[in-house]
Structures are given as C-alpha cells and as structure tokens.
Amino acid sequence: MIAIIFLFIDFLCAALFQEWLVYSTLAYLIASIITLRQPEKKATFWITVNAFLLLDFAIYGRFGLGLIYFLFVLFAIRVLKTALLKGDKALFFACLTLYFVMENALWFNLLMYQPQPFLVTTIKIFINLVVGYVTLWGMQGNRSLRPVSVIRGRKVWTPSRKDAS
C-alpha cells in the first residue's frame, strides 16, 4: 500500500514540476531491499516492483526499461551489502546515485542521443537522495531513536538489596 502512495506522489510531482524529478517509488524499493533481510510479505514486494514498472512506463513509454538500470543496482547491493554490514545509508546513497548515473549514461546518451546536462542529473540525484533519506529514516521506526539514558547523560541510582536490610 505504501508503494501506491509513493507512486501517487511521483505522478503528483511530475504534474506539478512538468518533469520527472522525484522517484520516491524507486527510493522505497531500494530502501526495502536494503533494510529488510527478507521481504515482509512477498505480495508487498511485488506490488512495489509493479509500481516501479508503472512509473518507468509513464516516464519512458516502454515497459520494463528501468529494470536494465535496476539490475546494476541489485548487483551493487549484493556485492556491497557484505562489505557494509551496518552501512545502510551509505549503501542506499551509492545505489540511488548509481541508478541515475546509469540512466543518464545508457538511456539519454546511448539510446536517445540527447545527453542531459550534468546539472540536471545532479539535481535529480540530490532531490532523490533527500526523498530517499526520509524514506529510509521512516522505515527504521523506533530503532532510529537513541535510548533515553544516552540523551539525559546521567544514571539513576537504585538501592541494592544488600543496603535495604
């Protein structure tokens, strides 16, 4: 259900900005692959993949073309996940950046012969890193909060049983 909401946000931003800048469905898909060991429900994972494919079809007019770039991202996740055990954010940022660099190199330069300026690709990467960071932060839930004892910085004295008698 969350993937459908992100798909709606993508279409809404495309109508508002008159250009495809926000790829929150892609960010949610990468974040769900990185943070979850196994997808919670396979149906939820496949709904997210189908939402990504619908977004890809709306952008390029060809169904499944985004999977070409996404295969590079999946390969990078498999290779780097063992190297970066606790580096979910670094892996997420690297994979999202890799997707947009591959999109610019393969789709716009090689297939369409219309190279995008470096500034446009950089703006797309920056906007989607911010959206992806918020998505990744939201998927962590309460685990992202520090314990109360660390925030206060002091320990509370409790009497032991020896002193009670």
C-alpha positions as CSV (number, residue, x, y, z in Angstrom):
1,M,0.0,0.0,0.0
2,I,2.9,2.4,0.7
3,A,4.3,1.8,-2.8
4,I,1.0,3.0,-4.3
5,I,1.1,6.2,-2.1
6,F,4.7,6.8,-3.4
7,L,3.6,6.2,-6.9
8,F,0.8,8.8,-6.4
9,I,3.4,11.2,-5.0
10,D,5.6,10.7,-8.1
11,F,2.8,11.4,-10.5
12,L,1.7,14.4,-8.5
13,C,5.3,15.9,-8.5
14,A,5.6,15.2,-12.2
15,A,2.4,17.1,-12.9
16,L,3.5,19.9,-10.6
17,F,7.1,20.3,-11.9
18,Q,6.3,19.3,-15.5
19,E,9.3,17.0,-15.4
20,W,10.1,13.7,-13.7
21,L,12.3,14.7,-10.8
22,V,11.0,12.8,-7.8
23,Y,11.4,9.0,-7.9
24,S,10.1,8.1,-4.4
25,T,8.9,4.7,-5.6
26,L,12.4,3.8,-6.6
27,A,13.7,5.1,-3.3
28,Y,11.2,3.0,-1.4
29,L,12.1,-0.1,-3.5
30,I,15.8,0.2,-2.9
31,A,15.3,1.0,0.8
32,S,13.1,-2.0,1.2
33,I,15.6,-4.3,-0.4
34,I,18.5,-2.9,1.7
35,T,16.8,-2.7,5.1
36,L,14.7,-5.9,5.2
37,R,16.5,-9.2,5.3
38,Q,13.6,-11.0,3.7
39,P,10.6,-9.0,2.3
40,E,8.0,-9.0,5.0
41,K,5.4,-10.3,2.6
42,K,6.2,-11.3,-1.0
43,A,3.0,-9.7,-2.2
44,T,4.1,-6.3,-0.8
45,F,7.5,-6.6,-2.5
46,W,5.9,-7.5,-5.9
47,I,3.4,-4.6,-5.5
48,T,6.4,-2.3,-5.1
49,V,8.2,-3.7,-8.1
50,N,5.0,-3.4,-10.2
51,A,4.6,0.2,-9.0
52,F,8.2,0.9,-10.1
53,L,7.4,-0.7,-13.5
54,L,4.3,1.5,-13.9
55,L,6.4,4.6,-13.0
56,D,9.0,3.5,-15.5
57,F,6.4,3.0,-18.2
58,A,5.0,6.5,-17.6
59,I,8.4,8.1,-17.8
60,Y,9.9,6.3,-20.9
61,G,6.9,4.9,-22.7
62,R,8.4,1.4,-22.7
63,F,7.5,-1.2,-20.2
64,G,10.4,-2.6,-18.2
65,L,13.2,-0.4,-19.4
66,G,14.1,0.7,-15.9
67,L,14.9,-2.9,-15.0
68,I,18.0,-2.6,-17.1
69,Y,19.4,0.1,-14.7
70,F,17.9,-1.6,-11.7
71,L,19.9,-4.8,-12.4
72,F,23.1,-2.9,-11.9
73,V,21.7,-1.6,-8.6
74,L,20.7,-5.1,-7.5
75,F,24.2,-6.3,-8.3
76,A,25.8,-3.5,-6.4
77,I,23.5,-4.3,-3.4
78,R,24.6,-7.9,-3.4
79,V,28.3,-7.1,-3.7
80,L,28.4,-4.2,-1.2
81,K,26.0,-5.5,1.4
82,T,28.5,-7.8,2.9
83,A,31.2,-5.1,2.9
84,L,28.9,-2.5,4.5
85,L,27.2,-4.5,7.2
86,K,25.9,-1.6,9.2
87,G,26.2,1.0,6.4
88,D,22.6,1.1,5.2
89,K,22.6,4.8,4.5
90,A,25.9,4.7,2.6
91,L,24.8,1.7,0.5
92,F,21.4,3.4,-0.2
93,F,23.1,6.6,-1.3
94,A,25.5,4.7,-3.5
95,C,22.8,2.6,-5.2
96,L,20.5,5.5,-5.8
97,T,23.3,7.5,-7.3
98,L,24.4,4.5,-9.5
99,Y,20.8,4.2,-10.8
100,F,20.7,7.8,-12.0
101,V,24.2,7.7,-13.5
102,M,23.3,4.5,-15.4
103,E,20.1,6.1,-16.5
104,N,21.9,9.1,-17.8
105,A,24.7,7.1,-19.5
106,L,22.5,4.4,-21.1
107,W,19.2,5.9,-21.8
108,F,19.9,9.5,-22.6
109,N,23.4,9.3,-24.1
110,L,23.3,5.9,-25.9
111,L,19.7,5.2,-26.8
112,M,18.1,8.7,-27.3
113,Y,21.3,10.6,-28.4
114,Q,20.1,13.5,-26.2
115,P,22.7,13.9,-23.4
116,Q,21.4,15.6,-20.3
117,P,23.4,18.4,-18.8
118,F,25.4,17.4,-15.7
119,L,23.4,19.9,-13.6
120,V,20.1,18.2,-14.4
121,T,21.5,14.8,-13.4
122,T,23.0,16.3,-10.2
123,I,19.6,17.9,-9.3
124,K,17.8,14.6,-9.8
125,I,20.3,12.8,-7.6
126,F,20.2,15.4,-4.9
127,I,16.4,15.6,-4.8
128,N,16.0,11.8,-4.7
129,L,18.7,11.4,-2.1
130,V,16.7,13.7,0.2
131,V,13.5,11.8,-0.5
132,G,15.3,8.5,-0.1
133,Y,16.8,9.6,3.2
134,V,13.4,10.5,4.6
135,T,12.1,7.1,3.3
136,L,14.9,5.2,4.8
137,W,14.5,7.1,8.1
138,G,10.8,6.3,8.2
139,M,11.4,2.6,7.6
140,Q,13.6,2.4,10.6
141,G,10.8,3.2,13.0
142,N,11.7,3.4,16.7
143,R,15.2,1.9,16.1
144,S,16.4,5.3,14.8
145,L,15.8,7.0,18.2
146,R,18.6,7.0,20.8
147,P,17.9,5.5,24.3
148,V,16.7,7.9,26.9
149,S,19.6,7.2,29.2
150,V,22.0,8.4,26.5
151,I,20.1,11.6,25.9
152,R,20.0,12.5,29.6
153,G,23.6,11.6,30.2
154,R,23.2,10.5,33.8
155,K,22.5,7.3,35.6
156,V,19.7,6.9,38.1
157,W,20.8,5.4,41.5
158,T,18.8,2.4,42.6
159,P,19.3,0.8,46.0
160,S,20.6,-2.7,46.1
161,R,19.2,-5.5,48.2
162,K,22.2,-5.5,50.5
163,D,21.7,-1.9,51.5
164,A,17.9,-2.5,52.1
165,S,18.3,-4.7,55.2
